[in-house]
Amino acid sequence: MDRPDLPGFEVIRSGLDDLARGEETVAALLVMIGRPRLARLGLDVPPQIEGDPEKRLYDLLTRDEPDNAHSRYNALIRLLVSFERAAECVG
């Protein structure tokens, strides 16, 4: 799905690219959280990173910015959901 007009497209695209390279990044973990729904939307999501992606994302955010981890985590989840909903609408 090449839809740069969708909210969060760049983050999702980056996460897919990072996963394809085997990198564990904020974007990659976000894609892993949304993996089931993203796959249903037709995205080719690379194999899952082992472990709980939600906990790993939060841990990564905490290491980078402990004071802002909670709000960043919530903002990223909202971005993922916005992308998924918009992608469902455009089919």
DATA-V767774 format. One record per residue. N is the residue number from 1. RES is the residue in one small letter. SS is DSSP state (H for helix, E for strand, - for the rest). PHI is phi in whole degrees, -180 to 180 (none if undefined). OMEGA is omega in degrees with one decimal (NA if undefined). Layout:
n:res:ss:phi:omega
N:RES:SS:PHI:OMEGA
N:RES:SS:PHI:OMEGA
//
This chain:
n:res:ss:phi:omega
1:m:-:none:-179.8
2:d:-:-112:-176.5
3:r:-:-128:-179.0
4:p:-:-63:178.9
5:d:-:-80:-179.9
6:l:-:-80:178.9
7:p:-:-64:178.0
8:g:-:84:-177.1
9:f:H:-54:-176.0
10:e:H:-62:179.3
11:v:H:-68:179.8
12:i:H:-65:178.4
13:r:H:-60:178.7
14:s:H:-61:179.3
15:g:H:-64:177.2
16:l:H:-64:178.3
17:d:H:-64:179.3
18:d:H:-62:178.7
19:l:H:-63:179.4
20:a:H:-62:177.6
21:r:-:-90:-179.9
22:g:-:78:-179.0
23:e:-:-93:176.0
24:e:-:-99:-179.3
25:t:-:-122:176.1
26:v:H:-57:-178.7
27:a:H:-65:179.7
28:a:H:-63:179.8
29:l:H:-67:177.1
30:l:H:-63:177.3
31:v:H:-63:179.3
32:m:H:-64:176.8
33:i:H:-63:-178.5
34:g:-:-91:-172.7
35:r:H:-49:-177.4
36:p:H:-59:-177.5
37:r:H:-71:178.9
38:l:H:-64:177.8
39:a:H:-65:177.7
40:r:H:-64:178.6
41:l:-:-81:177.1
42:g:-:99:178.0
43:l:-:-78:178.2
44:d:-:-88:-177.6
45:v:-:-91:178.6
46:p:-:-58:-178.7
47:p:-:-52:-176.0
48:q:-:-67:169.8
49:i:-:-74:-178.9
50:e:-:-66:178.3
51:g:-:96:-178.3
52:d:-:-83:-177.1
53:p:H:-65:179.1
54:e:H:-66:179.1
55:k:H:-67:-179.0
56:r:H:-66:176.7
57:l:H:-63:-179.2
58:y:H:-62:178.1
59:d:H:-62:178.6
60:l:H:-64:178.4
61:l:H:-64:179.6
62:t:H:-66:177.9
63:r:H:-65:-177.8
64:d:H:-74:-176.3
65:e:-:-146:-174.9
66:p:-:-57:-177.1
67:d:-:-74:-176.5
68:n:-:-114:-173.7
69:a:H:-58:-176.2
70:h:H:-64:-178.6
71:s:H:-69:177.0
72:r:H:-65:178.9
73:y:H:-59:-179.4
74:n:H:-61:179.0
75:a:H:-64:178.8
76:l:H:-66:177.8
77:i:H:-64:177.2
78:r:H:-62:178.5
79:l:H:-64:177.4
80:l:H:-60:-179.3
81:v:H:-64:177.8
82:s:H:-62:178.3
83:f:H:-62:-177.7
84:e:H:-61:-179.4
85:r:H:-65:179.4
86:a:H:-65:179.4
87:a:H:-65:177.2
88:e:H:-65:-177.9
89:c:H:-70:-178.7
90:v:H:-89:175.2
91:g:-:68:NA
//
